[in-house]
């Protein structure tokens, strides 16, 4: 019969606590010291980071449960919350201001301007007006149309598409019996300036078709009293090769006696029309000397901004025969 290990070393029925502690005083002291330091560090960390971690929704009442991490204000008891805490850090308790500063600085919301008076200053209104049409230009009547029409973004403009009033019958009646005003300032404008009106007409003769309507040599339009429609075609390809419809008006400088042909085309076909003019008139682009100081200067009015914007965006082409 083999003797088991339990028989050789029987389990004691009692322990002398005093003797047990005396033998292990050093180990117990080190254990207590390590535990105390660890608990104090953890307590300090919990105290510092308590408001940075999301509170477990299980310990909250139904009205306090949130889907994501709670804000610095939401983590305070209701009796400690103040109305202006979202932007005034001093309204937080002292021990929680550090986390509140980090939370406010990390916020993606734009700071609200100081007051409505500040937001409505003429300069700020003008800058806001300019900022809102960086991608798509507003027409002169944009504000009026935006209140009554559905607006669409097309060809780099904000254009009125259809009326919300659905006043089709009154509009048709006014168009047939009276008059209807339409904003067509989105049309692209070309100016051809030369010393001789006859020379300009001769250069552009191949782009028009006298069989379908007026040309640039239309007699009633030569003195500049009437604005006339014209159909533009590829040079020498009529009746094929239609480019676009356009409108033109003759004008004359009062000082240097130069003749000006003004042509309006739709923005969808303006690039094609410009390329035909460059080929027919043998034009080359002229480098514009723009004053950088004037560009950096903030415009004082909407009209000043529009004129400067028009000057920057206008391309000038010239040829060897003083045609511009």
C-alpha positions in Angstrom: 0.0 0.0 0.0 1.4 3.3 -1.1 1.4 6.3 1.2 -0.2 9.4 -0.4 1.3 12.9 -0.2 -1.7 14.1 1.9 -0.9 11.4 4.5 2.7 12.5 4.7 1.8 16.2 5.0 -1.5 16.5 6.8 -3.5 19.7 6.5 -3.4 21.9 9.7 -6.6 22.3 11.5 -5.7 25.8 12.6 -3.3 28.7 11.8 -1.5 30.8 14.2 -2.2 34.2 12.7 0.4 36.0 14.8 3.2 33.6 13.8 2.0 33.6 10.2 2.1 37.4 10.0 5.5 37.7 11.7 7.1 35.4 9.1 5.7 37.4 6.2 5.8 41.0 7.5 8.1 42.2 4.7 6.0 40.6 1.9 2.7 42.0 3.3 4.2 45.5 3.6 5.4 45.5 0.0 2.0 44.2 -1.2 0.1 46.9 0.7 2.4 49.6 -0.7 2.0 48.4 -4.3 -1.8 48.2 -3.9 -2.0 51.6 -2.4 0.1 53.2 -5.1 -1.9 51.4 -7.8 -5.2 52.4 -6.3 -4.2 56.0 -5.8 -2.9 56.3 -9.4 -6.1 54.7 -10.8 -8.2 57.0 -8.6 -6.4 60.0 -10.0 -6.7 58.8 -13.5 -10.4 58.1 -13.1 -10.9 61.5 -11.6 -9.0 63.2 -14.5 -10.6 61.1 -17.3 -14.0 60.5 -15.9 -15.7 63.1 -18.1 -13.8 62.1 -21.3 -15.4 58.6 -21.5 -19.0 58.0 -22.3 -21.2 57.2 -19.4 -22.8 53.8 -19.6 -26.5 54.2 -20.6 -27.5 51.3 -18.3 -27.0 53.5 -15.2 -29.0 56.4 -16.6 -32.7 57.2 -16.5 -34.6 57.0 -19.8 -34.5 60.8 -20.4 -30.7 60.9 -20.2 -29.9 58.0 -22.5 -28.0 59.1 -25.7 -26.9 57.2 -28.8 -23.2 58.4 -28.7 -20.8 59.9 -26.2 -22.4 62.6 -24.1 -21.2 66.2 -24.3 -19.5 68.0 -21.4 -22.7 69.7 -20.4 -24.8 66.5 -20.5 -22.4 64.8 -18.1 -23.2 67.3 -15.4 -26.1 66.8 -13.0 -29.1 68.8 -14.1 -28.9 71.2 -11.2 -25.3 72.2 -12.2 -26.1 72.9 -15.9 -26.1 76.5 -17.1 -27.5 77.9 -20.3 -24.3 79.5 -21.7 -22.0 76.5 -21.0 -21.7 75.6 -24.6 -19.4 78.6 -25.3 -18.5 79.9 -21.8 -16.0 77.6 -20.1 -16.0 79.5 -16.9 -19.5 78.3 -16.1 -18.2 74.8 -15.7 -17.0 73.5 -12.3 -13.3 74.0 -11.9 -12.4 70.3 -11.9 -14.2 69.8 -15.3 -13.0 72.9 -17.2 -10.0 71.1 -18.7 -12.1 68.5 -20.4 -14.7 71.1 -21.4 -11.9 73.1 -23.2 -10.8 70.1 -25.1 -14.4 69.2 -26.0 -15.2 72.7 -27.2 -11.9 73.1 -29.2 -12.6 69.7 -30.9 -16.1 70.8 -32.0 -16.7 71.0 -35.7 -19.4 73.6 -35.4 -18.5 77.1 -36.6 -18.4 79.8 -34.0 -21.4 82.0 -34.1 -20.6 85.7 -34.8 -20.8 87.9 -31.8 -24.2 89.5 -32.6 -26.8 90.0 -35.3 -25.5 93.6 -35.6 -22.1 92.3 -36.5 -23.5 89.8 -39.0 -25.6 92.5 -40.7 -22.7 94.9 -41.2 -22.6 96.0 -44.9 -19.1 94.6 -45.4 -20.0 91.2 -44.0 -23.2 91.1 -46.0 -21.2 91.9 -49.2 -18.6 89.2 -48.4 -21.3 86.7 -47.7 -23.0 87.7 -51.0 -19.8 87.0 -52.9 -19.0 83.8 -51.0 -22.4 82.3 -51.9 -21.8 82.6 -55.7 -18.3 81.2 -55.9 -19.3 78.2 -58.0 -22.5 79.5 -59.6 -23.1 83.1 -60.5 -26.3 84.8 -59.4 -28.3 86.9 -61.8 -29.3 90.5 -61.0 -32.8 89.3 -60.2 -31.7 86.2 -58.2 -33.2 87.4 -54.9 -36.6 88.0 -56.5 -36.6 84.7 -58.4 -35.4 82.7 -55.5 -38.5 83.5 -53.5 -40.9 82.5 -56.3 -39.2 80.1 -58.7 -37.4 76.8 -58.5 -33.7 77.5 -59.0 -31.4 75.1 -60.9 -27.6 75.3 -61.3 -26.7 75.2 -65.0 -23.8 76.5 -67.1 -22.2 78.1 -64.1 -25.3 80.1 -63.1 -28.2 79.9 -60.7 -31.2 80.1 -63.0 -34.9 80.2 -62.4 -36.4 77.0 -63.9 -40.2 77.2 -63.2 -42.6 79.2 -61.1 -44.0 77.8 -57.8 -47.1 80.0 -58.4 -48.2 77.9 -61.4 -49.7 81.0 -63.0 -49.5 79.6 -66.5 -52.7 81.2 -67.9 -52.0 84.7 -66.6 -48.4 84.5 -67.9 -49.5 83.4 -71.3 -52.2 86.1 -71.5 -49.7 88.8 -70.5 -47.2 87.5 -73.1 -49.8 87.5 -75.9 -51.6 90.8 -75.0 -49.2 92.8 -73.0 -45.5 92.2 -72.2 -43.4 89.9 -70.1 -39.9 90.8 -68.7 -37.3 88.1 -68.7 -33.8 88.2 -67.2 -31.4 86.9 -69.9 -28.2 88.3 -68.3 -26.8 84.8 -68.3 -26.2 85.0 -72.0 -22.5 85.4 -73.0 -21.6 88.6 -74.7 -19.0 89.1 -77.5 -17.7 92.5 -78.6 -15.9 92.9 -82.0 -14.3 96.3 -82.3 -12.8 97.6 -85.5 -12.2 100.7 -87.6 -14.4 99.7 -90.5 -18.0 98.3 -90.3 -17.7 96.9 -93.8 -14.6 95.0 -93.0 -16.2 93.3 -90.0 -19.3 92.3 -92.0 -17.1 90.9 -94.8 -15.0 88.8 -92.3 -18.2 87.3 -90.7 -20.1 86.9 -93.9 -19.5 83.1 -94.2 -20.8 82.4 -90.7 -24.3 83.6 -91.5 -27.0 82.4 -93.8 -29.1 85.1 -95.6 -31.7 82.4 -96.6 -32.9 81.8 -93.1 -32.9 85.3 -91.6 -31.0 88.6 -91.1 -27.3 88.8 -91.2 -24.8 91.2 -89.7 -25.3 93.4 -92.8 -29.0 93.8 -92.2 -29.8 97.3 -93.3 -32.2 98.3 -90.4 -29.6 97.2 -87.8 -26.5 99.0 -89.2 -27.2 102.3 -87.4 -27.7 100.5 -84.1 -31.3 101.3 -83.5 -32.5 97.6 -83.5 -31.3 94.4 -82.0 -31.7 91.6 -84.5 -31.6 87.8 -84.3 -29.2 85.8 -86.4 -28.5 82.1 -87.1 -24.8 81.0 -87.0 -23.5 78.2 -89.1 -20.2 76.6 -89.8 -18.4 78.6 -92.4 -19.5 77.5 -95.9 -21.6 74.5 -94.6 -25.1 75.9 -94.9 -27.7 74.2 -94.6 -25.7 71.8 -92.4 -23.3 72.7 -89.6 -25.7 74.8 -87.5 -24.0 76.2 -84.5 -26.5 78.3 -82.5 -28.9 81.2 -82.6 -27.7 84.6 -81.5 -28.6 88.2 -81.3 -26.5 91.2 -82.4 -26.5 95.0 -82.1 -24.3 97.5 -83.9 -22.8 100.4 -81.9 -20.3 103.2 -82.4 -17.7 104.9 -80.2 -18.4 108.6 -79.9 -14.7 109.5 -79.4 -12.6 107.4 -81.7 -15.3 106.6 -84.3 -14.8 102.8 -83.9 -17.6 100.4 -84.8 -18.6 97.8 -82.3 -20.6 94.6 -83.0 -22.2 93.1 -79.9 -23.3 89.5 -80.1 -25.1 87.5 -77.4 -25.1 83.7 -77.4 -26.3 81.0 -75.1 -23.7 79.8 -72.6 -24.0 76.2 -73.9 -22.7 77.2 -77.3 -20.5 80.2 -76.4 -17.2 78.2 -76.6 -18.0 76.9 -80.1 -18.9 80.4 -81.3 -15.7 81.9 -79.8 -13.6 79.3 -81.6 -15.2 80.2 -84.9 -14.6 83.9 -84.3 -10.9 83.2 -83.5 -10.5 81.2 -86.8 -12.4 83.7 -89.0 -10.8 86.9 -87.6 -7.4 85.3 -87.0 -7.3 86.4 -83.3 -4.8 85.7 -80.6 -5.3 86.1 -76.9 -3.8 89.2 -75.3 -2.2 89.0 -71.9 -4.0 91.3 -69.4 -1.9 93.3 -66.9 -4.0 93.0 -63.8 -3.2 95.1 -60.7 -2.7 92.6 -57.9 -3.2 95.4 -55.3 -6.6 96.1 -56.7 -7.5 92.4 -56.5 -6.6 92.1 -52.9 -8.6 95.2 -52.0 -12.1 94.4 -50.6 -14.8 95.9 -52.8 -16.9 98.6 -51.2 -20.2 97.8 -53.0 -21.8 95.0 -55.0 -21.5 97.1 -58.2 -17.8 97.6 -57.7 -17.4 93.8 -57.1 -19.3 93.0 -60.2 -17.3 95.3 -62.4 -14.0 93.9 -61.0 -15.2 90.4 -61.5 -16.2 91.1 -65.0 -12.8 92.7 -65.7 -11.0 89.7 -64.4 -13.1 87.1 -66.3 -13.1 89.0 -69.6 -10.7 87.6 -72.2 -9.3 90.0 -74.9 -8.3 88.8 -78.4 -6.6 90.9 -81.0 -5.3 90.5 -84.6 -2.7 92.2 -86.8 -5.4 94.4 -88.4 -6.2 96.3 -85.2 -9.4 94.2 -84.8 -10.3 93.5 -81.2 
